[in-house]
Amino acid sequence: MVMAQAKPAPAKEPAKAPAKPATKEPIKIGAIYEFAGACYMYSEAGLKGIKIALDEINAKGGILGRNVDLVVRDTEAKVDVAVREIKDLILREKVNFIIGPCSNGTGLAMQVVHT
């Protein structure tokens, strides 16, 4: 009978965050929701929650010293509007992240947007 024993490799020290962020520009989050149709209630409630969270984050100094700004867009529950607005968030507003939408129809249309 042959037995072998192995130990895991020693853990690497976690990377340290930079002392100062490379930029003081705000982090931009795009929120794209349907403020019409069946998703209206969910979109309104979601947006209120996002605003409360961002107010708390910014009151505590933001993320790594950077404020977080919110850019809101309404798809009007229309696929063509959703595609136009998502392109605007990405290309003109240059958001770092996107939250939303509520609807599968607009969400699927935005998924295939190439910039």
Secondary structure in CASP SS format (residue, H / E / C, confidence):
PFRMAT SS
TARGET T0000
AUTHOR 0000-0000-0000
METHOD secondary structure of the structure
MODEL  1
M C 1.00
V C 1.00
M C 1.00
A C 1.00
Q C 1.00
A C 1.00
K C 1.00
P C 1.00
A C 1.00
P C 1.00
A C 1.00
K C 1.00
E C 1.00
P C 1.00
A C 1.00
K C 1.00
A C 1.00
P C 1.00
A C 1.00
K C 1.00
P C 1.00
A C 1.00
T C 1.00
K C 1.00
E C 1.00
P C 1.00
I E 1.00
K E 1.00
I E 1.00
G E 1.00
A E 1.00
I E 1.00
Y E 1.00
E C 1.00
F C 1.00
A C 1.00
G H 1.00
A H 1.00
C H 1.00
Y H 1.00
M H 1.00
Y H 1.00
S H 1.00
E H 1.00
A H 1.00
G H 1.00
L H 1.00
K H 1.00
G H 1.00
I H 1.00
K H 1.00
I H 1.00
A H 1.00
L H 1.00
D H 1.00
E H 1.00
I H 1.00
N H 1.00
A H 1.00
K C 1.00
G C 1.00
G C 1.00
I E 1.00
L C 1.00
G C 1.00
R E 1.00
N C 1.00
V E 1.00
D E 1.00
L E 1.00
V E 1.00
V E 1.00
R E 1.00
D E 1.00
T C 1.00
E C 1.00
A C 1.00
K C 1.00
V H 1.00
D H 1.00
V H 1.00
A H 1.00
V H 1.00
R H 1.00
E H 1.00
I H 1.00
K H 1.00
D H 1.00
L H 1.00
I H 1.00
L H 1.00
R H 1.00
E C 1.00
K C 1.00
V C 1.00
N C 1.00
F E 1.00
I E 1.00
I E 1.00
G C 1.00
P C 1.00
C C 1.00
S C 1.00
N H 1.00
G H 1.00
T H 1.00
G H 1.00
L H 1.00
A H 1.00
M H 1.00
Q H 1.00
V C 1.00
V C 1.00
H C 1.00
T C 1.00
END
